[in-house]
Each structure stands twice: as structure tokens, then as C-alpha cells.
Amino acid sequence: MSEQPFTAPQTAAAGTGPQNVPQAAGRQSQTGLETGLPTSVTHDERRAGAGAAQDLHLRSTDPVAEAPIEVLRGTVRCQWIDHNGHLNAGYYLVAFDDAIGPWMEFIGLGAAHREACDVTTFSAQNHVTYVREIGPDEPYSITVQLLGYDRKRIHAFQVMTQTQDGYVAATCEFVSLHIDGPTRRVGPMADAPYRRLGDIWAAHQQLSLPSQVGRTIAVPPSAQAHLHVDLVPQLA
């Protein structure tokens, strides 16, 4: 069966901040009305401002020396703080999205490969869990653990760690789709990045599965809980 045209959805767990702050849209730009950012902002432009993320200069020729792989270091920007005095829910996805660029460079699907082969990647799904508050000007790093892959899909898991005190602030489970540029349809990736994913998989397949992976969003069953009837069997 041939692939059908695909429009990538975005899903994420609800946060505690204002709902009028948009989440990151796609992997190359961020759009919205009330972010204080331009209508289209590239990864490089986002890193150029205050609280800029540090480029770790990852390349697809680098050895797979650590698992999970650290792909980004940064500092929480004051513009990302909401009325609760902590990082707003939508901006966690901005930070996680910034970490996708170096991850793609590391696996061989970076800008040069995309331009040469006329391919790209789309986000199919994100699931963010908000573990602990992180505040303005606090440093963080983001790591990636590969959970699975094939020629058309990459399933992975990001962890944001507040590095000053060494605690996990948030996680993001995501699926990326490999897209053929001319058709805008899901299509197989080239041999080189597929082999590179195999090298990473060799180092990651024995890692413990994070507890947040595959987590269902729901109110826990109890005498006081009111749940949709079709959710009850899933939570039993």
C-alpha cells in the first residue's frame, strides 16, 4: 500500500501555564501571536538571543560514546516564564524542538543531507511530561534515547535536566517521520542514516525503558472520579 499524504499532528500533556501561549509547530519554525518572537524563527535564530542554547557541534561521524546522547545545553529565557514564575508549558516544546536539530545532525539527517537528497522530517507526535519546575536563568541540558526505528520512522525520548541541581524537569516522547520533499509524503530514508541509526541502536537497545514512555493521560480511577466509559477498560 502506498503512503498517503500526511499532515503531522502535535499532541502534548497539559501544563499549568496560560493556554494562550502556542507550542512549537513543526521542526524548522515556530509560529504564534503572543510569543514575542517573529512569525518564523529558525533554530539558529532562536539560539542567537539571550539565554541561547549551546551548539555542541554534533556530526554523524561522531562516535556513539554515550547513551543517552546529550544534544543540547541551554538556559531558560526570561521571556519563557509565565505568571506562575516558572517555564511555561508551551516553551518546554520550544526547548525540546531546539534539541531536534542537533539530534538530526548526529544521525545523519541534518541540513546538508536534507538539501542534497530533497528530504526532510516531520513531527508525528509529542508527549510531554512536566516533572519538576524550572525557573528563569536556570541551566538545562537535553538528552535523547532511541526507542525504535525503521526506514520511515524514528521513535525517541528526550529528557530535560536542570543541571545546576541535577534534577529532571521534563521529558518528551516523540515520533519523527521521514518525508520525501517533492511528494510531501512519508518515504524511506537513505542507507547512510539508516545504518547510523543502527549504530546508535546498538548502544541504546539495552537501556532501561523510562517510566514516562507510553504513559496514558487520564484521571486515576477512584470513587470520586468520573471517566469516559471507553477509558475505564484501558485503565483497569
N, C-alpha and C positions, 0 to 999 in steps of 0.2 A: 504494500500500500504506500502510495506517495505521501510525503509530508504535506499538510495543509498550511495555508498562511497562518502565521502566529502573531498574536498581539500579547506581549508579556504582561501578566498581571503583577501587582505588588501587594503582598499581604504582610502584616506585622502585628505583633501583640500590642494591645492598647497600653499607652503610657499614662503618666499622671499630669503631663503638661497641657497647655492650651491646645485645643483641637484645630485652631486656625493656622498652625504652623505646618506647612507642607513637608512631606517626606521626600527623599531623593527620588527622582524619576529617571529611570534608565541608568546606564553606566558611564556615559560621557558628559552629561549635563544635568543641572538641577534647575527646576523651574518653580515659580511661585510668585505670589504678590507681596507677602509680608515677611520675607526673609531678610531684607536689607541687602540682598545680593542681586547682581544683574540677572536678566532673564535667562541667559545661557552662560554657564560657568564651567570651564574645563577643570580637570584635576590639577593641572599646573597652575591655573589662575587661583584656585582655592588655596593651594599651598603657599602662594606668594604673599598673602596677607598676614595680619597679626595672628599669633598662635599657629603658624604654619606647620604642616606636617613635614617630618624629615624624610627626605628621599634616601632610601637605603641602597639604591642603585643595584637592585636585583636583576639578574640576567638568566636566561635559560641555559647558559653554560656553567652556571654556578653549581658546585656540588651540593647534594642534598645532605647537609651536615647536621641539621636539627629537625626534630619533629615534635610538635607542630612547628611551622615556619613563621618567624617574625617577619612581617611585611611592611609595617608602618609604625612610626613613633610620632607623637604629636602632643599638643597642649590644647585644652578646652578653651575655645574662644569666648570672650565675654558676650559676644553677640548671640551665642548659642544658649544662654541662660534664660530660664523662664521665671514666672512670678513666684515659683517655689524655691528659687535660689539655687537650682541645680540644672544640669544639662537637660534641655527639652527633649521629649521623646522623638520628635522628628529628626533632630540633629544627630542622634545616635546613628541613624541610617546614612546621614551625610558622611560621618566618620567611617562607617563600615564601607560605604561606597568608595571613598577615597582609597581604601585598602585594596579594592579590586584591581586597580591599575597595576600596582607592583606585583600582585599575585599573578595577573595575566602575563606580565613580562617574565616572571620566573618560570612559568610553564610553557613559554614559547608562543603565546597568543597575544603578544604586545603590539604596539602601534606599527612597527616595521612589518611584522608578519601580516597584520590585517590589511595594510595598504598594498603589500606585494601580492597577496592572494585574493584580495577583494572579499574578505570575510569579516565577521565581527561576532560579538557575543551579546545576547540579551539576557536580562534577569527574568527568570520564570516565577520564582517565589522567594520571599524572605520571611523568616520567623524570628523576631527579636524577643529576647527575654531581658528584662530590666532587673538586674540582680542587686545592685547597691548604688547609692547616689554618688555622683562625681561632680565637682564644682568648678567654678571659674579658675583658669590658670593652672589647673592640676594636670600633670603629665600622664599620658597613657601610651600603651602600645597595643597593637593588634596582631594576633597570630592566626594562622589558617591551618586547619586539619582536613585533609582529603578523606571523604567518607565513601566515595564511589565515583565511577565514571564509565562512559562508553564513548563511541565516536561522536556523539551528538550532545552529550550532557555531562556536566560536572556538578557533583553534589559535595558540598564542603561546609565547614563550620568555623566561624570566626569567634575569637574571644578578645574582648577589650579589657585590659588590665590597667588599673590605676597604679602606676609604677612607683609613686612616692611612698605609698604604704603597702603596696604589693597585694591588692585585692582585686577580684574580678568585679567589674562594674556592669558588664552586659555581654550577651552572646548573640550571634546571628547565624542561623542555619539557612543556607541558600542553595538554589539550583540555577546554574547558568546554562544557556542553550547556545550551541554553535550555529551561526547563521551565515548562509550564502548571501553575499552582498547584492548581486543583481536580482535575485528572486525574492529576497527578504523572507526566505523560508528556512526552517531547520534543515541543516545538511551536515555531512560528515567532515570532521577536521582532517587536516593533512597528517601524514605519517609522523613527522618530527614532533609536534606537540603531543600526539597520542603516545609515542614512545616515552616522551618526557614525563607524562602523567604516570606511566608505568614505573619509572624510576622513583617518583615520589610515593606511589602506592606501595612499593616495596618497603619504604621506611615508615609508612603510616598505617598499614593494614593491621598491625598488631597493637596499635594504641587503644586504650580504653575508650569505649563509646561515652561521650559526655551525656550527663543525665538530661540535658535540655533537648537532645535530638529526638525528633518525632513527638514532642510533647503536644498533647491536646489542650486547646483553650476551652475551659469550661468552669462553671461554678461546681465545687466539690459536692457530691450528693450528701444530703443531710435532711433531718426532719423539717428544717426551716427553708430548705432550698426549693425553688421552683424551676424545673428544667424542661426544655423541649422534649417531647415524648421520644423522638428519634435519637436523642443524645443519651438517654438512660442506658440502653444496652451497651453502648460504646464505653461507658464509664463504669459499668458493673464489674 
